[in-house]
Amino acid sequence: MTKKQTTLESSKLASIIGDIIDDRKGEDILLMDLRKIDGAVTDYFVICTANSTTQASGIKDAIEEKVKIAAGEKPWHIEGTSQLEWVLMDYVNVVVHIFLAEKRDFFNLEGLWADAKIKEIKTAEN
């Protein structure tokens, strides 16, 4: 099976997803632009922290629902829904990572992809 190209521009999709996460009170939301990095597997990572598995599930569900409505897009693949400590949603050109804090610290995607251009979504708490 081949991945289908998303119809919405990847930067716009990443922004929409960032806003959805903010609406669901996700924390430390980053949009990481990987387009200029050799060997990058996608255009954008959207990374956030959830305070509980319940919140992680709610963020995932909201992204699925609202991206479908706003852009007509469904994720190509979703992983991590059984444990909800790290949920990965693959929209091909945008990959969403919803972490519990300890998993985010452990895997440190920001450090691994430090060459990316990073935009922080400012929430009410920031």
ChimeraX commands (.cxc) that place a marker at each C-alpha (Angstrom):
marker #1 position 0.00,0.00,0.00 radius 0.5
marker #1 position 1.36,3.40,-0.89 radius 0.5
marker #1 position 0.85,6.50,1.15 radius 0.5
marker #1 position -1.47,9.04,-0.40 radius 0.5
marker #1 position -0.40,12.64,-0.68 radius 0.5
marker #1 position -2.42,14.98,1.50 radius 0.5
marker #1 position -4.38,17.58,-0.43 radius 0.5
marker #1 position -3.87,20.36,2.12 radius 0.5
marker #1 position -0.49,22.10,2.23 radius 0.5
marker #1 position 1.56,20.53,5.02 radius 0.5
marker #1 position 2.27,23.82,6.82 radius 0.5
marker #1 position -1.46,24.62,6.94 radius 0.5
marker #1 position -2.33,21.12,8.18 radius 0.5
marker #1 position 0.34,21.37,10.90 radius 0.5
marker #1 position -1.11,24.72,12.03 radius 0.5
marker #1 position -4.65,23.36,12.11 radius 0.5
marker #1 position -3.49,20.41,14.21 radius 0.5
marker #1 position -1.57,22.74,16.56 radius 0.5
marker #1 position -4.71,24.80,17.10 radius 0.5
marker #1 position -6.78,21.68,17.81 radius 0.5
marker #1 position -4.24,20.55,20.39 radius 0.5
marker #1 position -4.31,23.99,21.99 radius 0.5
marker #1 position -8.13,23.85,22.15 radius 0.5
marker #1 position -7.81,20.53,24.01 radius 0.5
marker #1 position -5.33,22.04,26.47 radius 0.5
marker #1 position -2.30,20.13,25.19 radius 0.5
marker #1 position 0.95,21.62,26.47 radius 0.5
marker #1 position 4.35,22.52,25.03 radius 0.5
marker #1 position 3.05,22.41,21.46 radius 0.5
marker #1 position 5.74,22.54,18.79 radius 0.5
marker #1 position 5.51,22.61,15.02 radius 0.5
marker #1 position 8.80,21.28,13.67 radius 0.5
marker #1 position 9.48,22.08,10.01 radius 0.5
marker #1 position 11.62,19.23,8.67 radius 0.5
marker #1 position 11.38,20.12,4.97 radius 0.5
marker #1 position 15.00,21.29,4.70 radius 0.5
marker #1 position 16.48,18.34,6.58 radius 0.5
marker #1 position 18.01,15.57,4.47 radius 0.5
marker #1 position 16.43,12.20,5.12 radius 0.5
marker #1 position 13.40,13.58,6.96 radius 0.5
marker #1 position 10.46,11.19,6.80 radius 0.5
marker #1 position 7.82,13.93,6.67 radius 0.5
marker #1 position 7.44,17.69,6.24 radius 0.5
marker #1 position 6.32,18.46,9.80 radius 0.5
marker #1 position 6.23,16.98,13.26 radius 0.5
marker #1 position 3.59,18.37,15.59 radius 0.5
marker #1 position 4.55,17.49,19.16 radius 0.5
marker #1 position 2.65,18.06,22.38 radius 0.5
marker #1 position 2.40,16.87,25.95 radius 0.5
marker #1 position -0.79,15.50,27.50 radius 0.5
marker #1 position -1.24,15.39,31.27 radius 0.5
marker #1 position -2.98,12.01,31.32 radius 0.5
marker #1 position -3.87,9.08,29.09 radius 0.5
marker #1 position -7.44,10.38,29.06 radius 0.5
marker #1 position -6.26,13.73,27.72 radius 0.5
marker #1 position -4.00,12.02,25.16 radius 0.5
marker #1 position -7.00,10.05,23.90 radius 0.5
marker #1 position -9.14,13.19,23.78 radius 0.5
marker #1 position -6.51,15.10,21.81 radius 0.5
marker #1 position -6.16,12.22,19.34 radius 0.5
marker #1 position -9.93,11.96,18.89 radius 0.5
marker #1 position -10.29,15.74,18.40 radius 0.5
marker #1 position -7.52,15.80,15.79 radius 0.5
marker #1 position -9.11,12.91,13.88 radius 0.5
marker #1 position -12.56,14.48,13.93 radius 0.5
marker #1 position -11.63,18.10,13.24 radius 0.5
marker #1 position -9.02,17.43,10.55 radius 0.5
marker #1 position -11.58,15.26,8.74 radius 0.5
marker #1 position -14.07,18.16,8.86 radius 0.5
marker #1 position -11.61,20.99,8.11 radius 0.5
marker #1 position -9.47,19.28,5.49 radius 0.5
marker #1 position -11.18,16.05,4.49 radius 0.5
marker #1 position -8.08,14.15,5.66 radius 0.5
marker #1 position -7.85,10.91,7.61 radius 0.5
marker #1 position -4.64,9.69,9.21 radius 0.5
marker #1 position -2.82,7.11,7.13 radius 0.5
marker #1 position -1.79,5.32,10.32 radius 0.5
marker #1 position -2.20,5.68,14.10 radius 0.5
marker #1 position -0.07,3.95,16.76 radius 0.5
marker #1 position 0.00,3.94,20.55 radius 0.5
marker #1 position -3.70,3.91,21.34 radius 0.5
marker #1 position -3.46,0.89,23.62 radius 0.5
marker #1 position -1.10,2.52,26.15 radius 0.5
marker #1 position -1.68,6.20,25.29 radius 0.5
marker #1 position 1.78,7.22,26.52 radius 0.5
marker #1 position 2.95,8.14,23.02 radius 0.5
marker #1 position 0.32,8.39,20.31 radius 0.5
marker #1 position 1.58,8.81,16.76 radius 0.5
marker #1 position -0.76,10.00,14.02 radius 0.5
marker #1 position 0.63,9.82,10.49 radius 0.5
marker #1 position -0.94,12.22,8.00 radius 0.5
marker #1 position 1.92,11.49,5.57 radius 0.5
marker #1 position 3.31,15.03,5.30 radius 0.5
marker #1 position 2.53,15.79,8.95 radius 0.5
marker #1 position 3.21,13.38,11.80 radius 0.5
marker #1 position 1.63,14.14,15.17 radius 0.5
marker #1 position 3.24,12.99,18.43 radius 0.5
marker #1 position 1.11,13.16,21.58 radius 0.5
marker #1 position 3.26,12.31,24.60 radius 0.5
marker #1 position 2.90,11.93,28.31 radius 0.5
marker #1 position 5.66,14.09,29.85 radius 0.5
marker #1 position 7.98,11.26,30.89 radius 0.5
marker #1 position 7.87,9.65,27.44 radius 0.5
marker #1 position 8.49,12.98,25.72 radius 0.5
marker #1 position 11.52,13.60,27.90 radius 0.5
marker #1 position 12.82,10.08,27.30 radius 0.5
marker #1 position 12.50,10.07,23.50 radius 0.5
marker #1 position 13.51,13.75,23.09 radius 0.5
marker #1 position 12.40,14.21,19.48 radius 0.5
marker #1 position 13.23,17.90,19.73 radius 0.5
marker #1 position 16.84,16.98,20.41 radius 0.5
marker #1 position 16.98,14.33,17.70 radius 0.5
marker #1 position 15.64,16.77,15.12 radius 0.5
marker #1 position 17.37,19.88,16.51 radius 0.5
marker #1 position 18.12,21.20,13.01 radius 0.5
marker #1 position 14.41,21.68,12.33 radius 0.5
marker #1 position 12.84,25.11,12.27 radius 0.5
marker #1 position 10.63,25.12,15.37 radius 0.5
marker #1 position 7.52,27.16,15.99 radius 0.5
marker #1 position 6.04,27.07,19.47 radius 0.5
marker #1 position 2.27,27.42,19.82 radius 0.5
marker #1 position 1.72,29.86,22.67 radius 0.5
marker #1 position -1.06,28.74,24.96 radius 0.5
marker #1 position -2.79,30.74,27.68 radius 0.5
marker #1 position -0.40,29.25,30.24 radius 0.5
marker #1 position 2.76,30.26,28.24 radius 0.5
marker link #1:1,2 radius 0.2
marker link #1:2,3 radius 0.2
marker link #1:3,4 radius 0.2
marker link #1:4,5 radius 0.2
marker link #1:5,6 radius 0.2
marker link #1:6,7 radius 0.2
marker link #1:7,8 radius 0.2
marker link #1:8,9 radius 0.2
marker link #1:9,10 radius 0.2
marker link #1:10,11 radius 0.2
marker link #1:11,12 radius 0.2
marker link #1:12,13 radius 0.2
marker link #1:13,14 radius 0.2
marker link #1:14,15 radius 0.2
marker link #1:15,16 radius 0.2
marker link #1:16,17 radius 0.2
marker link #1:17,18 radius 0.2
marker link #1:18,19 radius 0.2
marker link #1:19,20 radius 0.2
marker link #1:20,21 radius 0.2
marker link #1:21,22 radius 0.2
marker link #1:22,23 radius 0.2
marker link #1:23,24 radius 0.2
marker link #1:24,25 radius 0.2
marker link #1:25,26 radius 0.2
marker link #1:26,27 radius 0.2
marker link #1:27,28 radius 0.2
marker link #1:28,29 radius 0.2
marker link #1:29,30 radius 0.2
marker link #1:30,31 radius 0.2
marker link #1:31,32 radius 0.2
marker link #1:32,33 radius 0.2
marker link #1:33,34 radius 0.2
marker link #1:34,35 radius 0.2
marker link #1:35,36 radius 0.2
marker link #1:36,37 radius 0.2
marker link #1:37,38 radius 0.2
marker link #1:38,39 radius 0.2
marker link #1:39,40 radius 0.2
marker link #1:40,41 radius 0.2
marker link #1:41,42 radius 0.2
marker link #1:42,43 radius 0.2
marker link #1:43,44 radius 0.2
marker link #1:44,45 radius 0.2
marker link #1:45,46 radius 0.2
marker link #1:46,47 radius 0.2
marker link #1:47,48 radius 0.2
marker link #1:48,49 radius 0.2
marker link #1:49,50 radius 0.2
marker link #1:50,51 radius 0.2
marker link #1:51,52 radius 0.2
marker link #1:52,53 radius 0.2
marker link #1:53,54 radius 0.2
marker link #1:54,55 radius 0.2
marker link #1:55,56 radius 0.2
marker link #1:56,57 radius 0.2
marker link #1:57,58 radius 0.2
marker link #1:58,59 radius 0.2
marker link #1:59,60 radius 0.2
marker link #1:60,61 radius 0.2
marker link #1:61,62 radius 0.2
marker link #1:62,63 radius 0.2
marker link #1:63,64 radius 0.2
marker link #1:64,65 radius 0.2
marker link #1:65,66 radius 0.2
marker link #1:66,67 radius 0.2
marker link #1:67,68 radius 0.2
marker link #1:68,69 radius 0.2
marker link #1:69,70 radius 0.2
marker link #1:70,71 radius 0.2
marker link #1:71,72 radius 0.2
marker link #1:72,73 radius 0.2
marker link #1:73,74 radius 0.2
marker link #1:74,75 radius 0.2
marker link #1:75,76 radius 0.2
marker link #1:76,77 radius 0.2
marker link #1:77,78 radius 0.2
marker link #1:78,79 radius 0.2
marker link #1:79,80 radius 0.2
marker link #1:80,81 radius 0.2
marker link #1:81,82 radius 0.2
marker link #1:82,83 radius 0.2
marker link #1:83,84 radius 0.2
marker link #1:84,85 radius 0.2
marker link #1:85,86 radius 0.2
marker link #1:86,87 radius 0.2
marker link #1:87,88 radius 0.2
marker link #1:88,89 radius 0.2
marker link #1:89,90 radius 0.2
marker link #1:90,91 radius 0.2
marker link #1:91,92 radius 0.2
marker link #1:92,93 radius 0.2
marker link #1:93,94 radius 0.2
marker link #1:94,95 radius 0.2
marker link #1:95,96 radius 0.2
marker link #1:96,97 radius 0.2
marker link #1:97,98 radius 0.2
marker link #1:98,99 radius 0.2
marker link #1:99,100 radius 0.2
marker link #1:100,101 radius 0.2
marker link #1:101,102 radius 0.2
marker link #1:102,103 radius 0.2
marker link #1:103,104 radius 0.2
marker link #1:104,105 radius 0.2
marker link #1:105,106 radius 0.2
marker link #1:106,107 radius 0.2
marker link #1:107,108 radius 0.2
marker link #1:108,109 radius 0.2
marker link #1:109,110 radius 0.2
marker link #1:110,111 radius 0.2
marker link #1:111,112 radius 0.2
marker link #1:112,113 radius 0.2
marker link #1:113,114 radius 0.2
marker link #1:114,115 radius 0.2
marker link #1:115,116 radius 0.2
marker link #1:116,117 radius 0.2
marker link #1:117,118 radius 0.2
marker link #1:118,119 radius 0.2
marker link #1:119,120 radius 0.2
marker link #1:120,121 radius 0.2
marker link #1:121,122 radius 0.2
marker link #1:122,123 radius 0.2
marker link #1:123,124 radius 0.2
marker link #1:124,125 radius 0.2
marker link #1:125,126 radius 0.2
view
